Amino acid sequence: MSVKLEDVTYIYSPGTVYEMHALEHVNLEIPDGQFVGVIGHTGSGKSTLVQHLNGLIRPTSGHVYYRNEDIWQEGYQLRQLRSHVGLVFQYPEHQLFETDVLTDVCFGPKNQGLSPEECEKRAREALSSVGVEEELYDKSPFELSGGQKRRVAIAGVLAMNPDFLILDEPTAGLDPRGRDEILDQIERLHKERGISILLVSHSMEDIARYVERIIVMNKGHVAFDGAPKEVFSHYKELETMGLAAPQMTYIMHSLKEHGMDVDVTATTVEEAKASILKALKGKKGK
């Protein structure tokens, strides 16, 4: 088991008039190699949740485990944990600061105490894995496009060789092409390296397309936790939380209501297309 939260509660400003329960009695387990999506309305607790996973926030009560060790027990090396559990914040390019791309990506491995040769090797591998061309390595990060900056920032975390990668809205502010390229690279990393991925996103289409499991946060609680088809079947309940299902869910339900024998659990364009063609074929055969 990669990461486990046991009865985790987190309270902001406890004992003051601003006291707020961001998480309440959350229990979660994320196995090795799983691609998980986290969704929730603003203020649902999703960002607070992910910051618990690599020890940026300490729970008010409860326990956080990484590989069966309590990360808040005495003597536990949080710095070591952050080498294994990488967190890419929203707009990570704001954290770029070095004079050139390669030096920036070397920063994490350097902090791990690796040799300059190993740092550069890791940095080059990470940049290549997210599709940054070699001719950009000597450029200032500030000369790059938005999508390129985002890739460099993600490479900076990947260069530390994490086993578990958390991405908080990694495609925020990117155009559709840039968004697809980033997510395709993340999916490829997941498949090739077998690392666990936790993706926080507002895009239901992206979540439906890439993840194998969805955790829905609502008012500090886990409202739903399951496979995308199962979670999106509760689209009416999701709407009461300020969320929605992918557009295809609504289209398929509408077609079903109009008498078409389609699969209402289809959430991606590919699944919907296959189901509609099958239904049309079935009609012709009658």
Phi and psi in degrees as GROMACS dihedral restraints (atoms count N, CA, C in turn):
[ dihedral_restraints ]
;  ai    aj    ak    al  type     phi  dphi    fc
    3     4     5     6     1   -75.5    20    10
    4     5     6     7     1   -61.4    20    10
    6     7     8     9     1  -132.3    20    10
    7     8     9    10     1   141.1    20    10
    9    10    11    12     1  -141.2    20    10
   10    11    12    13     1   133.0    20    10
   12    13    14    15     1  -110.9    20    10
   13    14    15    16     1   129.4    20    10
   15    16    17    18     1  -122.3    20    10
   16    17    18    19     1   108.0    20    10
   18    19    20    21     1    52.2    20    10
   19    20    21    22     1    46.6    20    10
   21    22    23    24     1   -83.6    20    10
   22    23    24    25     1   125.9    20    10
   24    25    26    27     1  -123.1    20    10
   25    26    27    28     1   138.5    20    10
   27    28    29    30     1  -133.5    20    10
   28    29    30    31     1   127.1    20    10
   30    31    32    33     1  -118.2    20    10
   31    32    33    34     1   123.9    20    10
   33    34    35    36     1   -81.7    20    10
   34    35    36    37     1   139.5    20    10
   36    37    38    39     1    47.4    20    10
   37    38    39    40     1    54.1    20    10
   39    40    41    42     1   -61.9    20    10
   40    41    42    43     1   142.7    20    10
   42    43    44    45     1    78.4    20    10
   43    44    45    46     1     6.9    20    10
   45    46    47    48     1  -117.5    20    10
   46    47    48    49     1   174.1    20    10
   48    49    50    51     1   -68.7    20    10
   49    50    51    52     1   -15.4    20    10
   51    52    53    54     1   -94.7    20    10
   52    53    54    55     1     8.5    20    10
   54    55    56    57     1   -53.8    20    10
   55    56    57    58     1   131.3    20    10
   57    58    59    60     1  -144.7    20    10
   58    59    60    61     1   131.2    20    10
   60    61    62    63     1   -85.7    20    10
   61    62    63    64     1   103.7    20    10
   63    64    65    66     1   -80.9    20    10
   64    65    66    67     1   -34.5    20    10
   66    67    68    69     1  -134.3    20    10
   67    68    69    70     1   140.6    20    10
   69    70    71    72     1  -133.5    20    10
   70    71    72    73     1   113.4    20    10
   72    73    74    75     1    49.0    20    10
   73    74    75    76     1    54.9    20    10
   75    76    77    78     1   -87.9    20    10
   76    77    78    79     1   128.6    20    10
   78    79    80    81     1  -122.7    20    10
   79    80    81    82     1   121.3    20    10
   81    82    83    84     1  -147.9    20    10
   82    83    84    85     1   147.7    20    10
   84    85    86    87     1  -132.4    20    10
   85    86    87    88     1   133.7    20    10
   87    88    89    90     1  -122.9    20    10
   88    89    90    91     1   111.2    20    10
   90    91    92    93     1   -72.6    20    10
   91    92    93    94     1   165.2    20    10
   93    94    95    96     1   -60.3    20    10
   94    95    96    97     1   140.1    20    10
   96    97    98    99     1    77.6    20    10
   97    98    99   100     1     8.2    20    10
   99   100   101   102     1   -90.6    20    10
  100   101   102   103     1   146.4    20    10
  102   103   104   105     1  -106.7    20    10
  103   104   105   106     1   108.3    20    10
  105   106   107   108     1  -115.2    20    10
  106   107   108   109     1   138.2    20    10
  108   109   110   111     1  -105.5    20    10
  109   110   111   112     1   141.2    20    10
  111   112   113   114     1  -119.8    20    10
  112   113   114   115     1   123.9    20    10
  114   115   116   117     1  -127.3    20    10
  115   116   117   118     1   158.8    20    10
  117   118   119   120     1   169.2    20    10
  118   119   120   121     1   152.2    20    10
  120   121   122   123     1   -66.5    20    10
  121   122   123   124     1   160.3    20    10
  123   124   125   126     1   -54.4    20    10
  124   125   126   127     1   129.3    20    10
  126   127   128   129     1    88.2    20    10
  127   128   129   130     1     6.3    20    10
  129   130   131   132     1   -77.3    20    10
  130   131   132   133     1   -17.1    20    10
  132   133   134   135     1   107.7    20    10
  133   134   135   136     1     2.7    20    10
  135   136   137   138     1   -67.8    20    10
  136   137   138   139     1   -41.3    20    10
  138   139   140   141     1   -69.4    20    10
  139   140   141   142     1   -37.0    20    10
  141   142   143   144     1   -63.3    20    10
  142   143   144   145     1   -40.7    20    10
  144   145   146   147     1   -57.8    20    10
  145   146   147   148     1   -52.0    20    10
  147   148   149   150     1   -68.2    20    10
  148   149   150   151     1   -28.1    20    10
  150   151   152   153     1   -72.6    20    10
  151   152   153   154     1   -16.5    20    10
  153   154   155   156     1   -74.9    20    10
  154   155   156   157     1   -26.0    20    10
  156   157   158   159     1   -71.6    20    10
  157   158   159   160     1   -25.6    20    10
  159   160   161   162     1  -120.3    20    10
  160   161   162   163     1    24.2    20    10
  162   163   164   165     1    77.9    20    10
  163   164   165   166     1    18.5    20    10
  165   166   167   168     1   -73.4    20    10
  166   167   168   169     1   -28.8    20    10
  168   169   170   171     1  -124.3    20    10
  169   170   171   172     1   138.3    20    10
  171   172   173   174     1   -97.5    20    10
  172   173   174   175     1   130.1    20    10
  174   175   176   177     1   -63.1    20    10
  175   176   177   178     1   145.9    20    10
  177   178   179   180     1   -64.4    20    10
  178   179   180   181     1   -39.3    20    10
  180   181   182   183     1  -151.1    20    10
  181   182   183   184     1   160.5    20    10
  183   184   185   186     1    99.1    20    10
  184   185   186   187     1  -176.5    20    10
  186   187   188   189     1  -134.0    20    10
  187   188   189   190     1   145.4    20    10
  189   190   191   192     1  -119.4    20    10
  190   191   192   193     1   126.0    20    10
  192   193   194   195     1  -116.3    20    10
  193   194   195   196     1   139.2    20    10
  195   196   197   198     1  -122.8    20    10
  196   197   198   199     1   120.0    20    10
  198   199   200   201     1    49.4    20    10
  199   200   201   202     1    49.6    20    10
  201   202   203   204     1    68.8    20    10
  202   203   204   205     1    10.2    20    10
  204   205   206   207     1  -110.7    20    10
  205   206   207   208     1   132.6    20    10
  207   208   209   210     1   -69.3    20    10
  208   209   210   211     1   118.2    20    10
  210   211   212   213     1   -72.5    20    10
  211   212   213   214     1   -10.7    20    10
  213   214   215   216     1  -107.1    20    10
  214   215   216   217     1    10.6    20    10
  216   217   218   219     1   -72.8    20    10
  217   218   219   220     1   156.3    20    10
  219   220   221   222     1   -61.6    20    10
  220   221   222   223     1   132.7    20    10
  222   223   224   225     1    88.6    20    10
  223   224   225   226     1    -5.3    20    10
  225   226   227   228     1   -71.3    20    10
  226   227   228   229     1   136.0    20    10
  228   229   230   231     1   -88.6    20    10
  229   230   231   232     1    96.6    20    10
  231   232   233   234     1   -64.2    20    10
  232   233   234   235     1   -33.2    20    10
  234   235   236   237     1   -61.7    20    10
  235   236   237   238     1   -39.1    20    10
  237   238   239   240     1   -65.9    20    10
  238   239   240   241     1   -40.1    20    10
  240   241   242   243     1   -57.1    20    10
  241   242   243   244     1   -42.9    20    10
  243   244   245   246     1   -71.2    20    10
  244   245   246   247     1   -12.7    20    10
  246   247   248   249     1   -76.7    20    10
  247   248   249   250     1   -28.2    20    10
  249   250   251   252     1   -92.6    20    10
  250   251   252   253     1   -33.8    20    10
  252   253   254   255     1  -113.9    20    10
  253   254   255   256     1   101.5    20    10
  255   256   257   258     1   -91.3    20    10
  256   257   258   259     1   139.2    20    10
  258   259   260   261     1  -123.1    20    10
  259   260   261   262     1   121.2    20    10
  261   262   263   264     1  -105.2    20    10
  262   263   264   265     1   112.8    20    10
  264   265   266   267     1   -74.0    20    10
  265   266   267   268     1   166.6    20    10
  267   268   269   270     1   -62.0    20    10
  268   269   270   271     1   140.0    20    10
  270   271   272   273     1    51.5    20    10
  271   272   273   274     1    56.2    20    10
  273   274   275   276     1   -64.5    20    10
  274   275   276   277     1   -19.5    20    10
  276   277   278   279     1   -63.9    20    10
  277   278   279   280     1   -17.4    20    10
  279   280   281   282     1   -67.9    20    10
  280   281   282   283     1   -14.2    20    10
  282   283   284   285     1   -93.8    20    10
  283   284   285   286     1    -1.4    20    10
  285   286   287   288     1   -74.2    20    10
  286   287   288   289     1   136.2    20    10
  288   289   290   291     1  -149.0    20    10
  289   290   291   292     1   -12.3    20    10
  291   292   293   294     1   -78.8    20    10
  292   293   294   295     1   171.8    20    10
  294   295   296   297     1   -72.4    20    10
  295   296   297   298     1   -29.1    20    10
  297   298   299   300     1  -142.8    20    10
  298   299   300   301     1   164.2    20    10
  300   301   302   303     1   -58.4    20    10
  301   302   303   304     1   -49.6    20    10
  303   304   305   306     1   -61.8    20    10
  304   305   306   307     1   -42.9    20    10
  306   307   308   309     1   -63.4    20    10
  307   308   309   310     1   -38.2    20    10
  309   310   311   312     1   -63.2    20    10
  310   311   312   313     1   -43.6    20    10
  312   313   314   315     1   -72.3    20    10
  313   314   315   316     1   -23.5    20    10
  315   316   317   318     1   -73.5    20    10
  316   317   318   319     1   -15.4    20    10
  318   319   320   321     1   -58.5    20    10
  319   320   321   322     1   -46.5    20    10
  321   322   323   324     1   -62.8    20    10
  322   323   324   325     1   -53.2    20    10
  324   325   326   327     1   -58.8    20    10
  325   326   327   328     1   -36.1    20    10
  327   328   329   330     1   -60.4    20    10
  328   329   330   331     1   -41.4    20    10
  330   331   332   333     1   -68.2    20    10
  331   332   333   334     1   -19.8    20    10
  333   334   335   336     1   -81.5    20    10
  334   335   336   337     1    -2.7    20    10
  336   337   338   339     1    84.0    20    10
  337   338   339   340     1    18.8    20    10
  339   340   341   342     1   -80.3    20    10
  340   341   342   343     1   159.0    20    10
  342   343   344   345     1   -68.7    20    10
  343   344   345   346     1   156.3    20    10
  345   346   347   348     1   -54.6    20    10
  346   347   348   349     1   -37.7    20    10
  348   349   350   351     1   -65.0    20    10
  349   350   351   352     1   -44.7    20    10
  351   352   353   354     1   -67.7    20    10
  352   353   354   355     1   -37.9    20    10
  354   355   356   357     1   -59.5    20    10
  355   356   357   358     1   -47.0    20    10
  357   358   359   360     1   -66.5    20    10
  358   359   360   361     1   -40.0    20    10
  360   361   362   363     1   -59.6    20    10
  361   362   363   364     1   -48.6    20    10
  363   364   365   366     1   -60.6    20    10
  364   365   366   367     1   -44.4    20    10
  366   367   368   369     1   -62.4    20    10
  367   368   369   370     1   -44.1    20    10
  369   370   371   372     1   -64.9    20    10
  370   371   372   373     1   -41.3    20    10
  372   373   374   375     1   -63.3    20    10
  373   374   375   376     1   -42.9    20    10
  375   376   377   378     1   -66.6    20    10
  376   377   378   379     1   -43.8    20    10
  378   379   380   381     1   -63.5    20    10
  379   380   381   382     1   -41.0    20    10
  381   382   383   384     1   -64.2    20    10
  382   383   384   385     1   -39.6    20    10
  384   385   386   387     1   -67.7    20    10
  385   386   387   388     1   -23.5    20    10
  387   388   389   390     1  -103.7    20    10
  388   389   390   391     1    10.8    20    10
  390   391   392   393     1    79.9    20    10
  391   392   393   394     1    28.1    20    10
  393   394   395   396     1   -90.6    20    10
  394   395   396   397     1   123.3    20    10
  396   397   398   399     1   -70.0    20    10
  397   398   399   400     1   148.6    20    10
  399   400   401   402     1   -61.5    20    10
  400   401   402   403     1   -30.1    20    10
  402   403   404   405     1   -68.2    20    10
  403   404   405   406     1   -10.6    20    10
  405   406   407   408     1   -91.8    20    10
  406   407   408   409     1   -10.6    20    10
  408   409   410   411     1   -60.2    20    10
  409   410   411   412     1   -32.6    20    10
  411   412   413   414     1   -90.2    20    10
  412   413   414   415     1    -5.1    20    10
  414   415   416   417     1   -79.8    20    10
  415   416   417   418     1   157.1    20    10
  417   418   419   420     1   -69.0    20    10
  418   419   420   421     1   138.1    20    10
  420   421   422   423     1   -57.1    20    10
  421   422   423   424     1   -25.4    20    10
  423   424   425   426     1   -78.9    20    10
  424   425   426   427     1    -7.7    20    10
  426   427   428   429     1   -88.9    20    10
  427   428   429   430     1    -7.6    20    10
  429   430   431   432     1   -84.8    20    10
  430   431   432   433     1   162.6    20    10
  432   433   434   435     1   -73.4    20    10
  433   434   435   436     1   169.0    20    10
  435   436   437   438     1   -57.3    20    10
  436   437   438   439     1   -45.1    20    10
  438   439   440   441     1   -66.2    20    10
  439   440   441   442     1   -39.2    20    10
  441   442   443   444     1   -66.8    20    10
  442   443   444   445     1   -41.5    20    10
  444   445   446   447     1   -59.9    20    10
  445   446   447   448     1   -42.7    20    10
  447   448   449   450     1   -61.7    20    10
  448   449   450   451     1   -41.9    20    10
  450   451   452   453     1   -64.7    20    10
  451   452   453   454     1   -41.3    20    10
  453   454   455   456     1   -63.0    20    10
  454   455   456   457     1   -42.2    20    10
  456   457   458   459     1   -63.5    20    10
  457   458   459   460     1   -40.4    20    10
  459   460   461   462     1   -67.3    20    10
  460   461   462   463     1   -39.4    20    10
  462   463   464   465     1   -60.6    20    10
  463   464   465   466     1   -35.4    20    10
  465   466   467   468     1   -59.9    20    10
  466   467   468   469     1   -33.4    20    10
  468   469   470   471     1   -80.5    20    10
  469   470   471   472     1   -41.5    20    10
  471   472   473   474     1   -63.0    20    10
  472   473   474   475     1   -30.6    20    10
  474   475   476   477     1   -63.4    20    10
  475   476   477   478     1   -18.4    20    10
  477   478   479   480     1   -85.4    20    10
  478   479   480   481     1     3.7    20    10
  480   481   482   483     1    57.5    20    10
  481   482   483   484     1    52.3    20    10
  483   484   485   486     1   -70.1    20    10
  484   485   486   487     1   153.4    20    10
  486   487   488   489     1   -90.7    20    10
  487   488   489   490     1   -18.5    20    10
  489   490   491   492     1  -138.3    20    10
  490   491   492   493     1   123.3    20    10
  492   493   494   495     1  -119.1    20    10
  493   494   495   496     1   123.0    20    10
  495   496   497   498     1  -107.0    20    10
  496   497   498   499     1   127.3    20    10
  498   499   500   501     1  -123.0    20    10
  499   500   501   502     1   113.5    20    10
  501   502   503   504     1   -96.3    20    10
  502   503   504   505     1   101.2    20    10
  504   505   506   507     1    51.9    20    10
  505   506   507   508     1    58.7    20    10
  507   508   509   510     1   -67.8    20    10
  508   509   510   511     1   -15.6    20    10
  510   511   512   513     1  -108.3    20    10
  511   512   513   514     1    10.1    20    10
  513   514   515   516     1   -56.2    20    10
  514   515   516   517     1   129.3    20    10
  516   517   518   519     1    82.6    20    10
  517   518   519   520     1    -2.8    20    10
  519   520   521   522     1   -88.8    20    10
  520   521   522   523     1   155.2    20    10
  522   523   524   525     1   -74.5    20    10
  523   524   525   526     1   165.6    20    10
  525   526   527   528     1   -54.1    20    10
  526   527   528   529     1   -39.4    20    10
  528   529   530   531     1   -66.5    20    10
  529   530   531   532     1   -45.9    20    10
  531   532   533   534     1   -61.1    20    10
  532   533   534   535     1   -39.0    20    10
  534   535   536   537     1   -63.3    20    10
  535   536   537   538     1   -47.9    20    10
  537   538   539   540     1   -62.8    20    10
  538   539   540   541     1   -40.8    20    10
  540   541   542   543     1   -63.3    20    10
  541   542   543   544     1   -44.5    20    10
  543   544   545   546     1   -62.5    20    10
  544   545   546   547     1   -47.7    20    10
  546   547   548   549     1   -68.1    20    10
  547   548   549   550     1   -35.1    20    10
  549   550   551   552     1   -64.3    20    10
  550   551   552   553     1   -40.0    20    10
  552   553   554   555     1   -64.6    20    10
  553   554   555   556     1   -40.9    20    10
  555   556   557   558     1   -64.5    20    10
  556   557   558   559     1   -42.3    20    10
  558   559   560   561     1   -62.3    20    10
  559   560   561   562     1   -40.6    20    10
  561   562   563   564     1   -64.8    20    10
  562   563   564   565     1   -42.2    20    10
  564   565   566   567     1   -59.7    20    10
  565   566   567   568     1   -41.8    20    10
  567   568   569   570     1   -60.4    20    10
  568   569   570   571     1   -45.1    20    10
  570   571   572   573     1   -71.8    20    10
  571   572   573   574     1   -41.4    20    10
  573   574   575   576     1   -78.1    20    10
  574   575   576   577     1   -40.1    20    10
  576   577   578   579     1   -95.9    20    10
  577   578   579   580     1   -17.4    20    10
  579   580   581   582     1    71.2    20    10
  580   581   582   583     1    20.2    20    10
  582   583   584   585     1   -79.3    20    10
  583   584   585   586     1   150.7    20    10
  585   586   587   588     1   -73.0    20    10
  586   587   588   589     1   137.4    20    10
  588   589   590   591     1  -123.5    20    10
  589   590   591   592     1   133.7    20    10
  591   592   593   594     1  -122.3    20    10
  592   593   594   595     1   114.0    20    10
  594   595   596   597     1  -109.8    20    10
  595   596   597   598     1   117.9    20    10
  597   598   599   600     1   -94.1    20    10
  598   599   600   601     1   125.9    20    10
  600   601   602   603     1  -151.4    20    10
  601   602   603   604     1   150.3    20    10
  603   604   605   606     1   -91.5    20    10
  604   605   606   607     1   -12.5    20    10
  606   607   608   609     1   -88.7    20    10
  607   608   609   610     1   110.6    20    10
  609   610   611   612     1   -67.1    20    10
  610   611   612   613     1   -32.0    20    10
  612   613   614   615     1   -63.5    20    10
  613   614   615   616     1   -44.4    20    10
  615   616   617   618     1   -63.4    20    10
  616   617   618   619     1   -44.1    20    10
  618   619   620   621     1   -61.2    20    10
  619   620   621   622     1   -45.7    20    10
  621   622   623   624     1   -63.2    20    10
  622   623   624   625     1   -35.1    20    10
  624   625   626   627     1   -78.0    20    10
  625   626   627   628     1   -34.2    20    10
  627   628   629   630     1  -107.5    20    10
  628   629   630   631     1   -34.9    20    10
  630   631   632   633     1   -92.3    20    10
  631   632   633   634     1   161.1    20    10
  633   634   635   636     1  -105.2    20    10
  634   635   636   637     1   -11.1    20    10
  636   637   638   639     1  -148.4    20    10
  637   638   639   640     1   141.3    20    10
  639   640   641   642     1  -121.5    20    10
  640   641   642   643     1   132.6    20    10
  642   643   644   645     1  -109.6    20    10
  643   644   645   646     1   122.3    20    10
  645   646   647   648     1  -103.4    20    10
  646   647   648   649     1   120.0    20    10
  648   649   650   651     1   -98.2    20    10
  649   650   651   652     1   139.1    20    10
  651   652   653   654     1  -149.5    20    10
  652   653   654   655     1   118.1    20    10
  654   655   656   657     1    52.3    20    10
  655   656   657   658     1    42.1    20    10
  657   658   659   660     1    81.8    20    10
  658   659   660   661     1     2.9    20    10
  660   661   662   663     1  -116.8    20    10
  661   662   663   664     1   157.7    20    10
  663   664   665   666     1   -83.8    20    10
  664   665   666   667     1   109.4    20    10
  666   667   668   669     1   -82.4    20    10
  667   668   669   670     1   -42.2    20    10
  669   670   671   672     1  -141.3    20    10
  670   671   672   673     1   151.4    20    10
  672   673   674   675     1  -153.3    20    10
  673   674   675   676     1   108.6    20    10
  675   676   677   678     1  -179.7    20    10
  676   677   678   679     1  -171.2    20    10
  678   679   680   681     1   -66.1    20    10
  679   680   681   682     1   150.6    20    10
  681   682   683   684     1   -51.0    20    10
  682   683   684   685     1   -45.1    20    10
  684   685   686   687     1   -60.4    20    10
  685   686   687   688     1   -40.5    20    10
  687   688   689   690     1   -67.4    20    10
  688   689   690   691     1   -46.7    20    10
  690   691   692   693     1   -64.9    20    10
  691   692   693   694     1   -44.8    20    10
  693   694   695   696     1   -73.3    20    10
  694   695   696   697     1   -12.8    20    10
  696   697   698   699     1   -68.1    20    10
  697   698   699   700     1   -16.4    20    10
  699   700   701   702     1   -95.7    20    10
  700   701   702   703     1    36.5    20    10
  702   703   704   705     1   -61.6    20    10
  703   704   705   706     1   -30.0    20    10
  705   706   707   708     1   -69.2    20    10
  706   707   708   709     1   -39.5    20    10
  708   709   710   711     1   -68.1    20    10
  709   710   711   712     1   -36.6    20    10
  711   712   713   714     1   -61.6    20    10
  712   713   714   715     1   -37.4    20    10
  714   715   716   717     1   -62.6    20    10
  715   716   717   718     1   -34.8    20    10
  717   718   719   720     1   -68.4    20    10
  718   719   720   721     1   -17.1    20    10
  720   721   722   723     1   -96.8    20    10
  721   722   723   724     1     7.5    20    10
  723   724   725   726     1    81.7    20    10
  724   725   726   727     1    17.1    20    10
  726   727   728   729     1  -113.8    20    10
  727   728   729   730     1   179.0    20    10
  729   730   731   732     1  -146.1    20    10
  730   731   732   733     1   168.4    20    10
  732   733   734   735     1   -91.8    20    10
  733   734   735   736     1   170.0    20    10
  735   736   737   738     1   -58.7    20    10
  736   737   738   739     1   153.3    20    10
  738   739   740   741     1   -54.8    20    10
  739   740   741   742     1   -35.7    20    10
  741   742   743   744     1   -61.8    20    10
  742   743   744   745     1   -32.5    20    10
  744   745   746   747     1   -59.3    20    10
  745   746   747   748     1   -45.1    20    10
  747   748   749   750     1   -68.1    20    10
  748   749   750   751     1   -40.3    20    10
  750   751   752   753     1   -63.0    20    10
  751   752   753   754     1   -44.6    20    10
  753   754   755   756     1   -67.5    20    10
  754   755   756   757     1   -38.1    20    10
  756   757   758   759     1   -65.3    20    10
  757   758   759   760     1   -38.5    20    10
  759   760   761   762     1   -65.1    20    10
  760   761   762   763     1   -43.3    20    10
  762   763   764   765     1   -62.8    20    10
  763   764   765   766     1   -40.1    20    10
  765   766   767   768     1   -62.4    20    10
  766   767   768   769     1   -42.5    20    10
  768   769   770   771     1   -64.8    20    10
  769   770   771   772     1   -25.2    20    10
  771   772   773   774     1   -93.2    20    10
  772   773   774   775     1    16.4    20    10
  774   775   776   777     1    91.2    20    10
  775   776   777   778     1     9.0    20    10
  777   778   779   780     1   -91.4    20    10
  778   779   780   781     1   133.4    20    10
  780   781   782   783     1   -84.3    20    10
  781   782   783   784     1    74.9    20    10
  783   784   785   786     1  -112.2    20    10
  784   785   786   787     1   164.7    20    10
  786   787   788   789     1   -85.1    20    10
  787   788   789   790     1   107.6    20    10
  789   790   791   792     1   -72.8    20    10
  790   791   792   793     1    -9.3    20    10
  792   793   794   795     1   -87.3    20    10
  793   794   795   796     1    -2.5    20    10
  795   796   797   798     1   -64.9    20    10
  796   797   798   799     1   129.0    20    10
  798   799   800   801     1  -119.0    20    10
  799   800   801   802     1   -16.6    20    10
  801   802   803   804     1  -110.2    20    10
  802   803   804   805     1   162.5    20    10
  804   805   806   807     1   -59.2    20    10
  805   806   807   808     1   -41.3    20    10
  807   808   809   810     1   -62.1    20    10
  808   809   810   811     1   -46.4    20    10
  810   811   812   813     1   -64.1    20    10
  811   812   813   814     1   -42.7    20    10
  813   814   815   816     1   -63.6    20    10
  814   815   816   817     1   -43.6    20    10
  816   817   818   819     1   -59.1    20    10
  817   818   819   820     1   -47.8    20    10
  819   820   821   822     1   -61.3    20    10
  820   821   822   823     1   -42.1    20    10
  822   823   824   825     1   -67.9    20    10
  823   824   825   826     1   -41.4    20    10
  825   826   827   828     1   -66.7    20    10
  826   827   828   829     1   -43.4    20    10
  828   829   830   831     1   -62.7    20    10
  829   830   831   832     1   -38.8    20    10
  831   832   833   834     1   -64.5    20    10
  832   833   834   835     1   -42.3    20    10
  834   835   836   837     1   -64.9    20    10
  835   836   837   838     1   -41.5    20    10
  837   838   839   840     1   -65.9    20    10
  838   839   840   841     1   -39.3    20    10
  840   841   842   843     1   -62.1    20    10
  841   842   843   844     1   -41.4    20    10
  843   844   845   846     1   -63.7    20    10
  844   845   846   847     1   -37.7    20    10
  846   847   848   849     1   -66.0    20    10
  847   848   849   850     1   -41.7    20    10
  849   850   851   852     1   -65.3    20    10
  850   851   852   853     1   -33.5    20    10
  852   853   854   855     1   -73.2    20    10
  853   854   855   856     1   -13.3    20    10
